[in-house]
């Protein structure tokens, strides 16, 4: 059997391959999926990739399987580890963080101001894939970013560095990295002037750097030989899909509840009313990662958030359910229990992602300001990931987003429509959109049934 495109999602524990046909026609189709354990520990992820392809072949009941093109996302080898270093936490540091998260980065460390010796020690221990240095508006403060760059280079780590700070430092930063022998990528300042975020150029470069250096993961060099198109971080692929969809259907938020984390991707300019009272800028496309809100690896953290006493009111057998907890629930009771945990993960991640209104009093009376991400203009609430594509009451879980909050929160309204990534392929379609934009969009709409 021959398919047009295979997209491999090489995760830290599981490798999934999705097959697509009809690419380049008016009716592209998702034809099947295969999966196998990722084989990072064996020193060669291609073993897991070949296992997933073999599983796909069996699922398609095909004697053989060939393809014209293969693309990939990856979070193998710990994903895209980054450290971010800026000047003022609420300004350049936050802008740099937004850029890194939106690209699919796993941020292991954030610093503001001058780096200390303890900071340098921590960077060495983390051994990141990329270091992002920012700081200073254009033609503003210069010294902190230059000092930090000098300190980072003094460690002798041959790690690629992205500089996204004050434009006046670019020549000096370039010279410093040349002398130290470090690969440098210079991009537009993420915070070029007060109250202005420019994160997309940095996001693009982060993904390019990831693709260029991911071949250093065990076996990824062989994968690169198999793949013609881009390899991007898996969370960054979901963001790519969200941005493509936003242009077609309108403002949206994507909940991705997994076993270890819950990721949120929102793509919206917000409402004009809220923008007029916003005290600091927010990116149009924003991603947050909740590392304590997974419904398998981090199930105990979710249970703690609910409270065992409260959980027992709904599930008197909670302790027994937790004792026999499985990665994939089997019985109706187990599914109901996971649904309750998934709802908690969804609503908690919403609370952390969204902004809120604040009131204060001045000599001229009561004033209202907004801070954080405004989700009130969201038209679609989308669910992807294992829990929100497979649980029976997945739509009801996402419907609860529309009635959550106490009016001060900038949450989606009752007007928003819930959609589910029924084929569980949004991540694959994000990377597919890089090479086959129109086909990816048609396939997204099919999976979401719109």
N, C-alpha and C positions, 0 to 999 in steps of 0.2 A: 504493500500500500504506500502511496506517495501523498504527502501533505505539503502545503505551501510553506508554512512557517511553524517552527517549534519555539516556544518561549520557556526557558528554564528558570525556575526560581530556586536558587541554591541557598537554602537557609542554614542556620547553625545546627539544626537537628534533622530537618527533612528537606529533600529535594523534590520539587514538583515540576512536571513538564506539561504544558498545555499546547494542544495542536489546533491549528487553524487552516481552513481551506477557503478557496474563493477570494483570496487576497488580490485586490486590483479589480474586482468585479463589483456590481451593485449589491451583491448579497454574500458578503463574507460570513463564514460560519465557524463556530467553536465545535470541534469534532470529538474531543476527548481529553482525558487527563490521566497521568500516571504519576506515581510517587514511590520513593524509596528513602531509607535513612541516608543522611549526608555523611560522607566518609572523610571528614577533616582529620580525625585522629589516625586514620590509616595512612595519612600523608598524601592522599590523592583524591580530590573531590570528584574526579571523573568516574570513579567506581560507582559512587552514588548516582551520578547523572546517568550513567549507562543502565543502572538498575531501574531508575524511574522511566527511562525510555522503553526498557523491556516490559515494565508493568503497563505502560501505555499501549504497547503492541498487543499485549494479552487482552487488555480491556477492549481494544478495537477488533479483537479476534482476527488479527492480520498475521500472515506468514512472515512478512518482512515489513520494514518501515524505513522510508527515505524521506528527505525534505529538501526544499530549495534554500531555506534560510533558517538560521537559528539566532535568537537573541537571548539575553539573560539579565536577571537581577540577582544580586547576591547580598547576603548578610552572613556568609560563612566567615570563619576565622575571627569571630567576635564583631563582625560588621565594620562600619566606618568610624573608628575611634578618633575623636578630635579633642583638642584643647583650644580654648578661645581666650584671648588676652586683649583688653581694651583700656580705655582711659576712665570714663565715668560710667558706673554700672547702669544707670537708668538711660544712658544715651548710646554711646558707641558700643558698649559691651552688649546691651540688649539687641541692638541692630545686628551685630555679628552673630549672636546666638540665634536670632530668627533666621538668618541666612543659612547657618549650619544645620539647624533642625529641618528646615524646609527642603534641604538637599538630601536628607536621609542620614545625617550624621548622628552618632551617639556621643553626646558631649560628656566627657569624663571630668572636665575641670574648666572653671571660668574664673578669671581674675580681673580686677580693675586696679588701675594705678600701676606703680612700679613693682616688678616682680621681686620677691624676696628669695633668699637661699632655700627656704623651706618649699617655696613654690617650684623652684628648679628641681629639687629632689623629687617632688611629686610628679613632675612632668617626665622625669627619667623612669620612674616606676610605672607610669601609665604606658609609656612607649607608644604614643599615638600614631595613627596613620598620617594625619595632617595636623599642622599647627596653624591657626588663624590669628594673625596679628592685626589689630585695628587701633584707632585712637586719634582724636583730634578732628574737628571740622576742617574743611579745606581752608588753608592759609591761617589756621589757628595754632593751637598748641602742638609742638613738634617733638619735644624732648622725650616724653614718656614712651612713645612707640619706638623711637630709636634706641633708647636704653633697653627696653624689653627685647628688641630684636638682637641687640648685642649680647644680652644675657643668655638668650636661647641658643645663639650660635656658639657661645663659649662652651656649651656642654658637649659639642662635637657630635651631636646626633644627626645623622644624615636623613632627616625627615623632611619631606616637601613642606614648604611654608607658603601660605597665601597672605599677601599684604593687602589690606582693604581699608587703609587709613588716610590721613592727611596727604593730599596730592603732592605737597611740597617735599615730602620725604622720599618720594619714589626713586630718584636717582641715587640717593645715599643708601637706601635699603638694597637696591640692585647691586651696588658696589660691595656692600658688606657681605651679601650672600655669595657673590662671585669669589671673593677672597676666602670665604669659609668652605666653598665647594658644595653649598646647599642649593637644591632646586628651588627656584622662586617663581611664584605666579603673582603678578600685580594686577589688581582689578580696581574698578571704580570704588571710591570711598563709600562704605555702607551708611555713613552718617555725614554727608557732605556739608550740610548746614543745619542749624537748629530746627528741630521738628520736621526733618525730612529723612525718610528711610529709603535707601536704594539697595535692596537685598538680592534682586534677581541676577545681576551679573556675578555676584559671589556664589550664589547657588549653582549656577551653570559651571563655574570653574571648579567648585568642589566635586561635582559629579565627574567632570573631565579628569581631575586628579585621581579620583577614586578608580576610574576605569584604567588609567595609566599605571597605577601602582598595585591594583588588586592581583595582578599576576604573581605577586610575591607570596600570596597565600598558597598553602599546600595543594599542588595539582592545578592551580588556576592558570598556569602557563599553558597547559594542555587544553583547558577549556577555551582560552583565547584563540587557540588554533582552530577550534571547531566553530567559533562564532564570528560571523561577519559584521554584525551590527554592534550597538553599544552594550556595555555591561554597566548597570547603574545600581546604587544601593536600593534594596527592596522598599524601605519606607519612602524614599525619594520617588520611586515608581508610582506609588499610590498618589503622591502629591501631583505628579505629572498628569495622571488620569483625572484627578479632581480639577486641575486647571483647564484641561481640554473640555471636560463636561461643562464647566462654568460658562465658557464662551458659547456653548450651544443651548443650554437649558436655563441658565441663571444662577444666582448665588446659592451656594450649597455648603453643607458640612458632612464629612465622612467619618464615621466611627469605625475603628478597626480594633475589635476586642480579641486579643490573643491569649495564649497560655501564660505568657510572662509579662506582657505589657498591654496597655490600651493606648492607641495612638488616635489623635484627632487632627483632621485636616480641614480647615475652613478656608473658603475662597469667597470673599465678599468685600466690597468697599464700605459696607455698613450704610445706615440711613443718613440722609443729609441733616436731619434734626440732631442726631447724636454726634455726627462729625463736627457740628458747629460748637459743641461744648466739650469736645474731647481734649484732655489736658496734655496728652502726648501721642505721637503718631503710632499707628499699627500697620503692619504689612497687609496687603490685600490677601496674600496666601500665607496662612499661619499654620504651623504644626506644633502640637505639644505631645510629649511622650510621658506617660505615667508608668514608671518602672515598678510601682508597687501594686498595680491593678491588673494582674493577670488571673485568669480563672482556672489555671492549673498549677504552674510553678509557684505563683504568688497567691494561691487561694486563701492561705491563712491571713494574709494582710487584708483581703476583702472581707473575710469573716470578722476580723477585728473592727473594721469600719462599721459594719452593721451592729456588732455586739452579739455575743452568743445568746444572751438572755432574750434579746429582741428576735433573733433568728429562730429560737425555740418556740416562740409564739406561733410562727407559721409552720415550722418544721420541728416538732417535738423529737424527731429521730435525727437531729442534726449531727450529733456526735457519731452515730453509726454511719451516716452518709459520708462524713469526712473520713472516717476510718477506712471505708471501702471506696474512696474517691478514685475515679479513673480519668484518663485524659479525654476519653470520649464517653459520655453517659449512655447507658444502654436501656435501663428501665424508665418508665414514665416518671416515677418518683425522682430518679436521678436527674432527668431532664428538667423537671420543675425546680429542683434545687439549684442546678447550674443557671437556670433562667433568672432566679432571684439574685444570684451572685453577679451575673452579667448586667442586670439592671443597675445594681449598685456601682459597678465599674463604669457604666455609661453615664450615670448621673453625676458621679464624683468627678469624672474626667471633664464633663461639661462645666461643672462649677469652677474647676481649675483653669479651663481654657478661656471662658467668657469673661467679659468686663462687667462693670456695674455702675450704677449712678451713685453719686455721693452728694450730700447736702451740707452746706455750711452757711454761717451767718456773717454778714458784713454790716458796716454802718448804713448801707443802703437797703438792707433786708436780706432775705433768704436767697442763696444762689445754688444752682444745680450744675454739677460738672459730671463728666463721664470719664472713666479710665478703663483701659483694657480693650479687648476685642469686642466689637459690636456685632451680634448675631441676629439682631431684630429684623434684618432684611432677607434672612435666609428663606429660600423657596423650597429647598429639598433637603431632607435629612436621610442620609444614605448609610446603610450598614454593609460592612464587608468583614472578612476574617472568619475563622471557624465558627465561633459562637453565633454571630449575627447573620450567618448564611445557612446554618443548619438547625438551629433550635426551633421547635414548633411555634413558639410565641415570639419570634424575633421582631415582628412588626409591632406588636403590643409594647415590647420593651422600648422601641424607638419612639412610639407614640407618647410615652411618658415624658419625653423631653419637652413636649409642647405645653405641659401643664406644671412643670417643675418651676420652683422659684417663688419669690415673694414681691414681685413687681420692680424691685430695684435692680435686679439682674438683667443683663442685656442678652437674653436667651431668644431662641427662635419662637415665633408666635404660633397660634393655633392654625394659621393659614398655611404653614409649611406642610409639604407632602412627604410621606415616608416611602423610600425605595430600598429594595434589597438587591445586592449583587448576587442574584440567584445562582449563577454559574461559578461564583467565587474566583473571578479572573481579573478583577480590577487592577491588581498589581502588574500582571502580565500585559494588560492593555496599556498601562502607563509606558512601559518600555516599547511596546509595539507602536505607540503613537509617535515615537521618535523617527521611525522609518516609514510607517504606514499610517499617517494621521487620519485620513478619511475612514479607512477600514477599522481602525481602533475605535473611532467614535460610533460607527454603526454597531459594532460588537458591544460597546458599553450600553447603548440604548436597548439592545436586545436582552442583555443580561439583567438590566434594570426594568425591563418590560415597559418602556416608554416610546 
